[in-house]
Amino acid sequence: MNPQLPLAMSLRPELTLESYVAGANAQLLQALRELATGQGLEQLFVSGPAGSGKSHLLMGTVSAAQGAGHSSAYLPFEELARLSPEMLDGLDQLDLLAFDDLHLVAGNAAWEEALFHLFNRAREKGRRLLFSASHGPSRLELELPDLASRLSWGGSYRIQPLDDAGREALLLEQARKRGLKMKPQAASWMVSHCSRDPRQLLALLNRLDHASLAARRQLTLAFVREQLG
């Protein structure tokens, strides 16, 4: 194993478990906190559509594990799928492995076999495993039945979408992290009149960030309506 490779999959420091707006996902969030600190289940599987926050949760879990002194790596298949499956060799030396977007290699025999063997080595050593995908293990159309079976061993959670209050909280939290002063009425208006898709809302917030900087204005309801209405 190239010892630098797991470290090269960089984390985004703002994506922590604390900054995740849980909504109806409080039980999942608690399970991830326990996984990161060596408590609770040894394996978790998180599923949800694109934009539901899977990467945020996996990065946050790895950050929490590292903060607790556990060696860990965030491993997104969006990047890994371009590499050889041999890069998994030796990763069982780490305390926690978090594999993001597993569906991207479903049906790839070489990757599935490499994951199967890594899974066995990691479990034999008591390592902790975290997976995310668009769907749960039974719906991934994996070619290797034994891998599908092992992915079902631990806890499995489906990310529940945010309600309107959660979407507003997400906007306010992201604005705060950007150093923006956003009025709650402005966040409420965006959810009601612009979009309920978290990714689109954050894209609009990025647009407002640039506009407020140029105009030297706070994100009041009047300013937001002027920019987006």
C-alpha atoms as an extended CHARMM CRD file, in Angstrom:
* protein
*
       229  EXT
         1         1  MET       CA              0.0000000000        0.0000000000        0.0000000000  PROA      1               0.0000000000
         2         2  ASN       CA              1.1190000000        3.5310000000       -0.6990000000  PROA      2               0.0000000000
         3         3  PRO       CA              0.9370000000        4.9840000000        2.8350000000  PROA      3               0.0000000000
         4         4  GLN       CA              0.2250000000        8.4620000000        1.4810000000  PROA      4               0.0000000000
         5         5  LEU       CA             -2.8140000000        7.4590000000       -0.5500000000  PROA      5               0.0000000000
         6         6  PRO       CA             -5.4360000000        7.3850000000        2.2200000000  PROA      6               0.0000000000
         7         7  LEU       CA             -4.2170000000       10.7600000000        3.4020000000  PROA      7               0.0000000000
         8         8  ALA       CA             -4.5100000000       12.1780000000       -0.1160000000  PROA      8               0.0000000000
         9         9  MET       CA             -8.3030000000       11.8250000000       -0.0570000000  PROA      9               0.0000000000
        10        10  SER       CA             -8.6550000000       15.1710000000        1.6260000000  PROA      10              0.0000000000
        11        11  LEU       CA            -11.4110000000       16.0940000000        4.0340000000  PROA      11              0.0000000000
        12        12  ARG       CA            -13.2870000000       19.3720000000        4.0050000000  PROA      12              0.0000000000
        13        13  PRO       CA            -12.7900000000       20.7710000000        7.5070000000  PROA      13              0.0000000000
        14        14  GLU       CA            -16.1790000000       22.5000000000        7.5360000000  PROA      14              0.0000000000
        15        15  LEU       CA            -17.9960000000       19.1790000000        7.0360000000  PROA      15              0.0000000000
        16        16  THR       CA            -18.2200000000       17.8670000000       10.5870000000  PROA      16              0.0000000000
        17        17  LEU       CA            -20.8400000000       15.8510000000       12.4200000000  PROA      17              0.0000000000
        18        18  GLU       CA            -21.5480000000       18.9600000000       14.4860000000  PROA      18              0.0000000000
        19        19  SER       CA            -22.3040000000       21.0580000000       11.3950000000  PROA      19              0.0000000000
        20        20  TYR       CA            -24.6820000000       18.4880000000        9.9010000000  PROA      20              0.0000000000
        21        21  VAL       CA            -28.3320000000       19.5610000000       10.1420000000  PROA      21              0.0000000000
        22        22  ALA       CA            -29.8310000000       16.2690000000       11.2890000000  PROA      22              0.0000000000
        23        23  GLY       CA            -33.5590000000       16.8280000000       10.9320000000  PROA      23              0.0000000000
        24        24  ALA       CA            -35.1080000000       13.3510000000       11.1760000000  PROA      24              0.0000000000
        25        25  ASN       CA            -31.6390000000       11.7300000000       11.0710000000  PROA      25              0.0000000000
        26        26  ALA       CA            -30.7000000000       12.1580000000       14.7290000000  PROA      26              0.0000000000
        27        27  GLN       CA            -30.4360000000        8.4040000000       15.3140000000  PROA      27              0.0000000000
        28        28  LEU       CA            -28.0880000000        8.0270000000       12.3410000000  PROA      28              0.0000000000
        29        29  LEU       CA            -25.9560000000       10.9110000000       13.5720000000  PROA      29              0.0000000000
        30        30  GLN       CA            -25.6220000000        9.3200000000       17.0080000000  PROA      30              0.0000000000
        31        31  ALA       CA            -24.6510000000        5.9770000000       15.4640000000  PROA      31              0.0000000000
        32        32  LEU       CA            -21.9030000000        7.7080000000       13.4670000000  PROA      32              0.0000000000
        33        33  ARG       CA            -20.5880000000        9.4700000000       16.5770000000  PROA      33              0.0000000000
        34        34  GLU       CA            -20.3600000000        6.1130000000       18.3170000000  PROA      34              0.0000000000
        35        35  LEU       CA            -18.6660000000        4.5060000000       15.3220000000  PROA      35              0.0000000000
        36        36  ALA       CA            -16.0720000000        7.2930000000       15.2300000000  PROA      36              0.0000000000
        37        37  THR       CA            -15.1810000000        6.8960000000       18.9000000000  PROA      37              0.0000000000
        38        38  GLY       CA            -14.9910000000        3.1040000000       18.9190000000  PROA      38              0.0000000000
        39        39  GLN       CA            -18.3830000000        2.4680000000       20.4910000000  PROA      39              0.0000000000
        40        40  GLY       CA            -21.6020000000        0.9080000000       19.2340000000  PROA      40              0.0000000000
        41        41  LEU       CA            -21.7000000000       -1.0760000000       16.0050000000  PROA      41              0.0000000000
        42        42  GLU       CA            -18.5160000000       -1.9010000000       14.0990000000  PROA      42              0.0000000000
        43        43  GLN       CA            -20.1140000000       -1.3860000000       10.6910000000  PROA      43              0.0000000000
        44        44  LEU       CA            -22.6560000000        1.0410000000        9.2420000000  PROA      44              0.0000000000
        45        45  PHE       CA            -24.2040000000        1.4720000000        5.8080000000  PROA      45              0.0000000000
        46        46  VAL       CA            -25.7170000000        4.8400000000        4.8620000000  PROA      46              0.0000000000
        47        47  SER       CA            -27.8500000000        5.2750000000        1.7520000000  PROA      47              0.0000000000
        48        48  GLY       CA            -29.5010000000        8.2560000000        0.1350000000  PROA      48              0.0000000000
        49        49  PRO       CA            -29.8220000000       10.0930000000       -3.1780000000  PROA      49              0.0000000000
        50        50  ALA       CA            -27.2320000000       12.5290000000       -4.5150000000  PROA      50              0.0000000000
        51        51  GLY       CA            -27.1910000000       15.7100000000       -2.4700000000  PROA      51              0.0000000000
        52        52  SER       CA            -28.6200000000       14.1110000000        0.6670000000  PROA      52              0.0000000000
        53        53  GLY       CA            -25.4430000000       14.6320000000        2.7020000000  PROA      53              0.0000000000
        54        54  LYS       CA            -23.7290000000       11.2420000000        2.5330000000  PROA      54              0.0000000000
        55        55  SER       CA            -20.2720000000       12.6900000000        1.8780000000  PROA      55              0.0000000000
        56        56  HSD       CA            -20.7560000000       15.2520000000        4.6470000000  PROA      56              0.0000000000
        57        57  LEU       CA            -21.5500000000       12.4710000000        7.1140000000  PROA      57              0.0000000000
        58        58  LEU       CA            -18.6470000000       10.2560000000        6.0600000000  PROA      58              0.0000000000
        59        59  MET       CA            -16.1160000000       13.0910000000        6.1370000000  PROA      59              0.0000000000
        60        60  GLY       CA            -17.4760000000       14.2040000000        9.4930000000  PROA      60              0.0000000000
        61        61  THR       CA            -17.1630000000       10.6930000000       10.8980000000  PROA      61              0.0000000000
        62        62  VAL       CA            -13.5620000000       10.3750000000        9.7250000000  PROA      62              0.0000000000
        63        63  SER       CA            -12.7290000000       13.7880000000       11.2050000000  PROA      63              0.0000000000
        64        64  ALA       CA            -14.2910000000       12.7540000000       14.5130000000  PROA      64              0.0000000000
        65        65  ALA       CA            -12.3750000000        9.4720000000       14.5100000000  PROA      65              0.0000000000
        66        66  GLN       CA             -9.0920000000       11.2320000000       13.8290000000  PROA      66              0.0000000000
        67        67  GLY       CA             -9.8850000000       13.7080000000       16.5890000000  PROA      67              0.0000000000
        68        68  ALA       CA            -10.3840000000       10.7760000000       18.9560000000  PROA      68              0.0000000000
        69        69  GLY       CA             -6.9670000000        9.3930000000       18.0480000000  PROA      69              0.0000000000
        70        70  HSD       CA             -8.1120000000        6.6450000000       15.6660000000  PROA      70              0.0000000000
        71        71  SER       CA             -6.3400000000        6.1740000000       12.3320000000  PROA      71              0.0000000000
        72        72  SER       CA             -8.9270000000        6.5220000000        9.5910000000  PROA      72              0.0000000000
        73        73  ALA       CA             -9.4300000000        7.3590000000        5.9270000000  PROA      73              0.0000000000
        74        74  TYR       CA            -12.1560000000        8.8340000000        3.7510000000  PROA      74              0.0000000000
        75        75  LEU       CA            -12.2380000000        6.8780000000        0.4910000000  PROA      75              0.0000000000
        76        76  PRO       CA            -14.5830000000        8.2410000000       -2.2080000000  PROA      76              0.0000000000
        77        77  PHE       CA            -15.1820000000        5.8990000000       -5.1210000000  PROA      77              0.0000000000
        78        78  GLU       CA            -15.6270000000        8.9140000000       -7.3600000000  PROA      78              0.0000000000
        79        79  GLU       CA            -11.8260000000        9.0970000000       -7.1630000000  PROA      79              0.0000000000
        80        80  LEU       CA            -10.9190000000        5.5000000000       -6.3280000000  PROA      80              0.0000000000
        81        81  ALA       CA            -12.7480000000        3.9870000000       -9.3090000000  PROA      81              0.0000000000
        82        82  ARG       CA            -10.1030000000        5.4950000000      -11.6000000000  PROA      82              0.0000000000
        83        83  LEU       CA             -7.3670000000        3.6220000000       -9.7340000000  PROA      83              0.0000000000
        84        84  SER       CA             -6.4200000000       -0.0280000000       -9.4620000000  PROA      84              0.0000000000
        85        85  PRO       CA             -8.2510000000       -2.0770000000       -6.8050000000  PROA      85              0.0000000000
        86        86  GLU       CA             -4.7920000000       -2.9750000000       -5.5240000000  PROA      86              0.0000000000
        87        87  MET       CA             -4.7630000000        0.3840000000       -3.7580000000  PROA      87              0.0000000000
        88        88  LEU       CA             -6.9190000000       -1.2740000000       -1.0730000000  PROA      88              0.0000000000
        89        89  ASP       CA             -3.9970000000       -3.4940000000       -0.0220000000  PROA      89              0.0000000000
        90        90  GLY       CA             -2.9250000000       -2.6910000000        3.5140000000  PROA      90              0.0000000000
        91        91  LEU       CA             -5.8460000000       -0.4230000000        4.3660000000  PROA      91              0.0000000000
        92        92  ASP       CA             -6.9120000000       -2.9360000000        7.0010000000  PROA      92              0.0000000000
        93        93  GLN       CA             -4.1600000000       -1.4560000000        9.1740000000  PROA      93              0.0000000000
        94        94  LEU       CA             -6.3610000000        1.5900000000        9.7920000000  PROA      94              0.0000000000
        95        95  ASP       CA             -8.9280000000        1.7280000000       12.5870000000  PROA      95              0.0000000000
        96        96  LEU       CA            -11.7720000000        3.1250000000       10.4640000000  PROA      96              0.0000000000
        97        97  LEU       CA            -12.4270000000        3.0510000000        6.7220000000  PROA      97              0.0000000000
        98        98  ALA       CA            -15.2000000000        5.1760000000        5.1920000000  PROA      98              0.0000000000
        99        99  PHE       CA            -16.0950000000        4.2700000000        1.5980000000  PROA      99              0.0000000000
       100       100  ASP       CA            -18.2750000000        6.8310000000       -0.1830000000  PROA      100             0.0000000000
       101       101  ASP       CA            -20.5350000000        6.1460000000       -3.2030000000  PROA      101             0.0000000000
       102       102  LEU       CA            -20.0930000000        2.3850000000       -3.3060000000  PROA      102             0.0000000000
       103       103  HSD       CA            -22.6520000000        2.1660000000       -6.1190000000  PROA      103             0.0000000000
       104       104  LEU       CA            -20.0300000000        3.5520000000       -8.5220000000  PROA      104             0.0000000000
       105       105  VAL       CA            -18.1710000000        0.2110000000       -8.5200000000  PROA      105             0.0000000000
       106       106  ALA       CA            -21.1830000000       -2.1070000000       -8.2510000000  PROA      106             0.0000000000
       107       107  GLY       CA            -20.8870000000       -4.6820000000      -11.0200000000  PROA      107             0.0000000000
       108       108  ASN       CA            -17.1170000000       -4.2150000000      -11.3530000000  PROA      108             0.0000000000
       109       109  ALA       CA            -15.7840000000       -7.6950000000      -10.6120000000  PROA      109             0.0000000000
       110       110  ALA       CA            -12.2250000000       -6.6040000000       -9.7840000000  PROA      110             0.0000000000
       111       111  TRP       CA            -13.3340000000       -3.9360000000       -7.3310000000  PROA      111             0.0000000000
       112       112  GLU       CA            -15.9520000000       -6.1490000000       -5.7250000000  PROA      112             0.0000000000
       113       113  GLU       CA            -13.4360000000       -8.9300000000       -5.1240000000  PROA      113             0.0000000000
       114       114  ALA       CA            -10.8700000000       -6.5090000000       -3.6900000000  PROA      114             0.0000000000
       115       115  LEU       CA            -13.5000000000       -5.0460000000       -1.3620000000  PROA      115             0.0000000000
       116       116  PHE       CA            -14.6010000000       -8.5140000000       -0.2890000000  PROA      116             0.0000000000
       117       117  HSD       CA            -11.0690000000       -9.4930000000        0.7430000000  PROA      117             0.0000000000
       118       118  LEU       CA            -10.4200000000       -6.1490000000        2.4500000000  PROA      118             0.0000000000
       119       119  PHE       CA            -13.6940000000       -6.5350000000        4.3060000000  PROA      119             0.0000000000
       120       120  ASN       CA            -12.6430000000       -9.9340000000        5.6550000000  PROA      120             0.0000000000
       121       121  ARG       CA             -9.1950000000       -8.7330000000        6.7090000000  PROA      121             0.0000000000
       122       122  ALA       CA            -10.5920000000       -5.6380000000        8.3870000000  PROA      122             0.0000000000
       123       123  ARG       CA            -13.2610000000       -7.5170000000       10.3200000000  PROA      123             0.0000000000
       124       124  GLU       CA            -10.7220000000      -10.1100000000       11.5000000000  PROA      124             0.0000000000
       125       125  LYS       CA             -8.6940000000       -7.2540000000       13.0000000000  PROA      125             0.0000000000
       126       126  GLY       CA            -11.6970000000       -5.5590000000       14.5930000000  PROA      126             0.0000000000
       127       127  ARG       CA            -11.5760000000       -2.5240000000       12.3070000000  PROA      127             0.0000000000
       128       128  ARG       CA            -14.6000000000       -0.3020000000       11.8040000000  PROA      128             0.0000000000
       129       129  LEU       CA            -16.2360000000        0.0850000000        8.4110000000  PROA      129             0.0000000000
       130       130  LEU       CA            -18.5450000000        2.7540000000        7.0320000000  PROA      130             0.0000000000
       131       131  PHE       CA            -20.1270000000        2.6430000000        3.5900000000  PROA      131             0.0000000000
       132       132  SER       CA            -22.4120000000        4.9500000000        1.6400000000  PROA      132             0.0000000000
       133       133  ALA       CA            -24.3250000000        4.3900000000       -1.5860000000  PROA      133             0.0000000000
       134       134  SER       CA            -27.3790000000        5.5530000000       -3.4580000000  PROA      134             0.0000000000
       135       135  HSD       CA            -29.2970000000        2.4850000000       -2.2470000000  PROA      135             0.0000000000
       136       136  GLY       CA            -29.0050000000       -0.1510000000        0.4430000000  PROA      136             0.0000000000
       137       137  PRO       CA            -26.9150000000       -3.3240000000       -0.0840000000  PROA      137             0.0000000000
       138       138  SER       CA            -29.8220000000       -5.4010000000       -1.3930000000  PROA      138             0.0000000000
       139       139  ARG       CA            -30.4930000000       -2.9260000000       -4.2240000000  PROA      139             0.0000000000
       140       140  LEU       CA            -26.9330000000       -2.3110000000       -5.4200000000  PROA      140             0.0000000000
       141       141  GLU       CA            -26.9190000000       -5.0940000000       -8.0510000000  PROA      141             0.0000000000
       142       142  LEU       CA            -23.5770000000       -6.4100000000       -6.8510000000  PROA      142             0.0000000000
       143       143  GLU       CA            -22.0820000000       -9.3130000000       -8.8010000000  PROA      143             0.0000000000
       144       144  LEU       CA            -20.5730000000      -10.9450000000       -5.7060000000  PROA      144             0.0000000000
       145       145  PRO       CA            -23.3000000000      -12.3090000000       -3.3960000000  PROA      145             0.0000000000
       146       146  ASP       CA            -20.8880000000      -12.7710000000       -0.4930000000  PROA      146             0.0000000000
       147       147  LEU       CA            -19.9840000000       -9.0690000000       -0.6150000000  PROA      147             0.0000000000
       148       148  ALA       CA            -23.6490000000       -8.0580000000       -0.6110000000  PROA      148             0.0000000000
       149       149  SER       CA            -24.2000000000      -10.3260000000        2.3830000000  PROA      149             0.0000000000
       150       150  ARG       CA            -21.3220000000       -8.8190000000        4.3510000000  PROA      150             0.0000000000
       151       151  LEU       CA            -22.4320000000       -5.2710000000        3.6130000000  PROA      151             0.0000000000
       152       152  SER       CA            -25.7120000000       -6.1330000000        5.3360000000  PROA      152             0.0000000000
       153       153  TRP       CA            -24.0850000000       -7.2980000000        8.5630000000  PROA      153             0.0000000000
       154       154  GLY       CA            -24.0740000000       -3.9760000000       10.4050000000  PROA      154             0.0000000000
       155       155  GLY       CA            -26.5470000000       -1.1660000000       10.8860000000  PROA      155             0.0000000000
       156       156  SER       CA            -28.2120000000        0.3210000000        7.8160000000  PROA      156             0.0000000000
       157       157  TYR       CA            -29.7270000000        3.7970000000        7.6020000000  PROA      157             0.0000000000
       158       158  ARG       CA            -31.5770000000        5.6310000000        4.8470000000  PROA      158             0.0000000000
       159       159  ILE       CA            -31.0690000000        9.4070000000        5.0370000000  PROA      159             0.0000000000
       160       160  GLN       CA            -34.4070000000       11.1250000000        5.5390000000  PROA      160             0.0000000000
       161       161  PRO       CA            -34.9270000000       14.3910000000        3.6170000000  PROA      161             0.0000000000
       162       162  LEU       CA            -35.0400000000       17.6460000000        5.5340000000  PROA      162             0.0000000000
       163       163  ASP       CA            -38.3740000000       19.3180000000        6.1490000000  PROA      163             0.0000000000
       164       164  ASP       CA            -38.7560000000       23.0470000000        5.4890000000  PROA      164             0.0000000000
       165       165  ALA       CA            -37.5200000000       23.9590000000        8.9710000000  PROA      165             0.0000000000
       166       166  GLY       CA            -34.4380000000       21.8160000000        8.3730000000  PROA      166             0.0000000000
       167       167  ARG       CA            -33.7970000000       23.4390000000        4.9980000000  PROA      167             0.0000000000
       168       168  GLU       CA            -33.9960000000       26.8690000000        6.5950000000  PROA      168             0.0000000000
       169       169  ALA       CA            -31.6290000000       25.7560000000        9.3590000000  PROA      169             0.0000000000
       170       170  LEU       CA            -29.2160000000       24.4640000000        6.7050000000  PROA      170             0.0000000000
       171       171  LEU       CA            -29.1960000000       27.8290000000        4.9210000000  PROA      171             0.0000000000
       172       172  LEU       CA            -28.6620000000       29.7600000000        8.1480000000  PROA      172             0.0000000000
       173       173  GLU       CA            -25.8560000000       27.4370000000        9.2650000000  PROA      173             0.0000000000
       174       174  GLN       CA            -24.0690000000       27.6040000000        5.9150000000  PROA      174             0.0000000000
       175       175  ALA       CA            -24.4530000000       31.3840000000        5.8100000000  PROA      175             0.0000000000
       176       176  ARG       CA            -22.9960000000       31.6420000000        9.3080000000  PROA      176             0.0000000000
       177       177  LYS       CA            -19.9840000000       29.5390000000        8.3180000000  PROA      177             0.0000000000
       178       178  ARG       CA            -19.3790000000       31.8730000000        5.3730000000  PROA      178             0.0000000000
       179       179  GLY       CA            -19.4430000000       34.8750000000        7.6730000000  PROA      179             0.0000000000
       180       180  LEU       CA            -22.7520000000       36.0850000000        6.2200000000  PROA      180             0.0000000000
       181       181  LYS       CA            -25.5080000000       37.6620000000        8.2720000000  PROA      181             0.0000000000
       182       182  MET       CA            -28.7000000000       36.0770000000        7.0000000000  PROA      182             0.0000000000
       183       183  LYS       CA            -32.1110000000       36.9280000000        8.3650000000  PROA      183             0.0000000000
       184       184  PRO       CA            -34.3770000000       33.9410000000        9.1640000000  PROA      184             0.0000000000
       185       185  GLN       CA            -37.1180000000       35.5340000000        7.0390000000  PROA      185             0.0000000000
       186       186  ALA       CA            -34.7690000000       35.4430000000        4.0510000000  PROA      186             0.0000000000
       187       187  ALA       CA            -34.0570000000       31.7300000000        4.5270000000  PROA      187             0.0000000000
       188       188  SER       CA            -37.7720000000       31.0080000000        4.8690000000  PROA      188             0.0000000000
       189       189  TRP       CA            -38.5340000000       32.9220000000        1.6650000000  PROA      189             0.0000000000
       190       190  MET       CA            -35.8650000000       31.0130000000       -0.2750000000  PROA      190             0.0000000000
       191       191  VAL       CA            -37.2980000000       27.6580000000        0.7750000000  PROA      191             0.0000000000
       192       192  SER       CA            -40.8540000000       28.7230000000       -0.0540000000  PROA      192             0.0000000000
       193       193  HSD       CA            -40.1750000000       30.5010000000       -3.3490000000  PROA      193             0.0000000000
       194       194  CYS       CA            -36.9120000000       29.1960000000       -4.8390000000  PROA      194             0.0000000000
       195       195  SER       CA            -36.2660000000       25.5150000000       -4.2080000000  PROA      195             0.0000000000
       196       196  ARG       CA            -36.5570000000       22.7290000000       -1.6660000000  PROA      196             0.0000000000
       197       197  ASP       CA            -33.5390000000       20.8800000000       -3.0560000000  PROA      197             0.0000000000
       198       198  PRO       CA            -30.6380000000       21.4060000000       -0.5910000000  PROA      198             0.0000000000
       199       199  ARG       CA            -28.0620000000       21.4420000000       -3.4020000000  PROA      199             0.0000000000
       200       200  GLN       CA            -29.9460000000       24.1480000000       -5.3020000000  PROA      200             0.0000000000
       201       201  LEU       CA            -30.4460000000       26.1630000000       -2.1370000000  PROA      201             0.0000000000
       202       202  LEU       CA            -26.7190000000       26.0840000000       -1.4040000000  PROA      202             0.0000000000
       203       203  ALA       CA            -25.9550000000       27.0640000000       -5.0040000000  PROA      203             0.0000000000
       204       204  LEU       CA            -28.2550000000       30.0620000000       -4.5730000000  PROA      204             0.0000000000
       205       205  LEU       CA            -26.5500000000       30.8960000000       -1.2910000000  PROA      205             0.0000000000
       206       206  ASN       CA            -23.2170000000       30.9080000000       -3.1090000000  PROA      206             0.0000000000
       207       207  ARG       CA            -24.6800000000       33.3690000000       -5.6130000000  PROA      207             0.0000000000
       208       208  LEU       CA            -25.9430000000       35.5370000000       -2.7650000000  PROA      208             0.0000000000
       209       209  ASP       CA            -22.5340000000       35.3990000000       -1.1130000000  PROA      209             0.0000000000
       210       210  HSD       CA            -20.9270000000       37.0530000000       -4.1470000000  PROA      210             0.0000000000
       211       211  ALA       CA            -23.7690000000       39.5480000000       -4.5510000000  PROA      211             0.0000000000
       212       212  SER       CA            -23.6960000000       40.6280000000       -0.9120000000  PROA      212             0.0000000000
       213       213  LEU       CA            -19.9330000000       41.0900000000       -1.0560000000  PROA      213             0.0000000000
       214       214  ALA       CA            -20.2090000000       43.2540000000       -4.1650000000  PROA      214             0.0000000000
       215       215  ALA       CA            -23.0910000000       45.3070000000       -2.7670000000  PROA      215             0.0000000000
       216       216  ARG       CA            -21.8200000000       45.2900000000        0.8240000000  PROA      216             0.0000000000
       217       217  ARG       CA            -25.2770000000       44.2550000000        1.9720000000  PROA      217             0.0000000000
       218       218  GLN       CA            -26.5500000000       41.7880000000        4.5380000000  PROA      218             0.0000000000
       219       219  LEU       CA            -28.8170000000       38.9500000000        3.4520000000  PROA      219             0.0000000000
       220       220  THR       CA            -32.0690000000       40.6010000000        4.4160000000  PROA      220             0.0000000000
       221       221  LEU       CA            -35.3880000000       39.4990000000        2.9560000000  PROA      221             0.0000000000
       222       222  ALA       CA            -35.4510000000       42.5840000000        0.7240000000  PROA      222             0.0000000000
       223       223  PHE       CA            -31.9530000000       41.9420000000       -0.6350000000  PROA      223             0.0000000000
       224       224  VAL       CA            -32.5750000000       38.2350000000       -1.2290000000  PROA      224             0.0000000000
       225       225  ARG       CA            -35.8340000000       38.9430000000       -3.0600000000  PROA      225             0.0000000000
       226       226  GLU       CA            -34.0640000000       41.5880000000       -5.1270000000  PROA      226             0.0000000000
       227       227  GLN       CA            -31.3890000000       39.0940000000       -6.1790000000  PROA      227             0.0000000000
       228       228  LEU       CA            -33.5060000000       35.9650000000       -6.6240000000  PROA      228             0.0000000000
       229       229  GLY       CA            -37.0390000000       37.2130000000       -7.2000000000  PROA      229             0.0000000000
